[in-house]
Amino acid sequence: MKPSPRAPGSVKSKSGLCNRTPHSLPGGLAYPGEKDTHIVQLLKQDIMTTEMDRRNILYTRELRGYERGLGQGREEGRVEGREEERLKNAANLKRLGVPIETIAKGTGLSEEQVRAL
């Protein structure tokens, strides 16, 4: 009986049933970097896609936080602007000689605040 040809670099087991290269896995699979570079490339693409997805999620969350902060800042600015306007109006009314009690009622400021102007 003629011996069966083996692939170069293959190893013959003691039983003579194993005919595989030293760095291959059972079932014809190979370690990364040998035969199945396509699988390795797909895994790398998957990792890159996952990383890009993670970065997009972080960017989206950061953007939402930034927009929320802008909204809060705008609201705080409006409140401060209204307060400044009330103080300015009260000061103008006081200069015109309007009674302090009337200014306080009209602007919503306390009489002490109007006197301090």
C-alpha positions as CSV (number, residue, x, y, z in Angstrom):
1,M,0.0,0.0,0.0
2,K,1.3,3.4,-1.0
3,P,1.5,6.1,1.8
4,S,-0.9,9.0,1.3
5,P,0.7,12.3,0.5
6,R,0.9,14.8,3.3
7,A,0.9,18.6,3.1
8,P,4.3,20.2,3.6
9,G,4.9,20.9,7.3
10,S,2.1,18.5,8.3
11,V,2.5,16.3,11.4
12,K,1.6,12.7,11.6
13,S,0.2,11.6,14.8
14,K,1.1,8.3,16.5
15,S,-2.2,6.9,15.3
16,G,-1.5,8.1,11.8
17,L,-5.0,9.7,11.6
18,C,-4.0,13.3,12.1
19,N,-2.6,15.1,9.1
20,R,-2.5,18.8,10.0
21,T,0.0,21.6,10.2
22,P,1.5,22.3,13.6
23,H,-0.3,25.7,13.9
24,S,-3.7,24.7,12.6
25,L,-6.8,24.0,14.6
26,P,-9.1,21.0,14.3
27,G,-11.8,21.4,11.7
28,G,-9.5,23.1,9.2
29,L,-9.4,26.4,11.1
30,A,-6.2,28.3,11.3
31,Y,-4.7,30.6,13.9
32,P,-5.1,34.3,13.0
33,G,-2.5,35.6,10.7
34,E,-2.0,32.3,8.8
35,K,-4.7,31.1,6.4
36,D,-7.8,33.0,7.4
37,T,-6.8,36.6,7.0
38,H,-10.3,37.4,5.8
39,I,-11.7,36.4,9.2
40,V,-9.1,38.5,11.0
41,Q,-10.0,41.5,8.7
42,L,-13.7,41.0,9.5
43,L,-13.0,40.9,13.2
44,K,-10.9,44.1,13.0
45,Q,-13.7,45.8,11.0
46,D,-16.1,44.7,13.7
47,I,-13.9,46.1,16.4
48,M,-13.5,49.4,14.5
49,T,-17.2,49.6,13.9
50,T,-17.9,49.0,17.6
51,E,-15.4,51.7,18.6
52,M,-16.9,54.2,16.1
53,D,-20.4,53.4,17.5
54,R,-19.1,54.0,21.0
55,R,-17.6,57.3,20.0
56,N,-20.8,58.4,18.2
57,I,-22.8,57.6,21.3
58,L,-20.4,59.6,23.5
59,Y,-20.4,62.5,21.1
60,T,-24.2,62.4,21.0
61,R,-24.4,62.4,24.8
62,E,-21.9,65.2,25.0
63,L,-23.8,67.3,22.4
64,R,-27.1,66.8,24.3
65,G,-25.3,67.9,27.5
66,Y,-23.9,70.9,25.8
67,E,-27.3,71.8,24.4
68,R,-29.0,71.3,27.8
69,G,-26.3,73.6,29.3
70,L,-27.0,76.2,26.7
71,G,-30.7,76.1,27.4
72,Q,-30.1,76.5,31.1
73,G,-27.7,79.3,30.5
74,R,-30.1,81.1,28.3
75,E,-32.9,80.8,30.9
76,E,-30.6,82.1,33.6
77,G,-29.7,85.0,31.3
78,R,-33.3,85.8,30.8
79,V,-34.0,85.8,34.5
80,E,-31.0,88.0,35.2
81,G,-32.0,90.3,32.3
82,R,-35.6,90.7,33.7
83,E,-34.2,91.5,37.1
84,E,-31.8,94.1,35.7
85,E,-34.7,95.7,33.8
86,R,-36.8,95.9,36.9
87,L,-34.0,97.6,38.8
88,K,-33.4,100.0,36.0
89,N,-37.1,100.9,35.7
90,A,-37.4,101.3,39.5
91,A,-34.3,103.7,39.4
92,N,-35.9,105.7,36.6
93,L,-39.2,106.0,38.4
94,K,-37.4,107.0,41.6
95,R,-35.5,109.8,39.7
96,L,-38.9,111.0,38.4
97,G,-40.2,111.4,41.9
98,V,-42.7,108.5,42.0
99,P,-43.4,107.4,45.6
100,I,-41.3,104.4,46.8
101,E,-44.4,102.4,47.7
102,T,-45.8,102.8,44.2
103,I,-42.5,101.8,42.6
104,A,-42.3,98.7,44.9
105,K,-45.8,97.6,43.9
106,G,-45.3,98.3,40.2
107,T,-41.9,96.5,39.9
108,G,-42.3,93.7,42.5
109,L,-39.3,94.9,44.4
110,S,-39.3,95.5,48.1
111,E,-39.3,99.0,49.4
112,E,-35.8,98.5,50.8
113,Q,-34.5,97.5,47.4
114,V,-36.1,100.7,45.9
115,R,-34.6,102.9,48.6
116,A,-31.2,101.4,48.0
117,L,-31.3,102.5,44.3
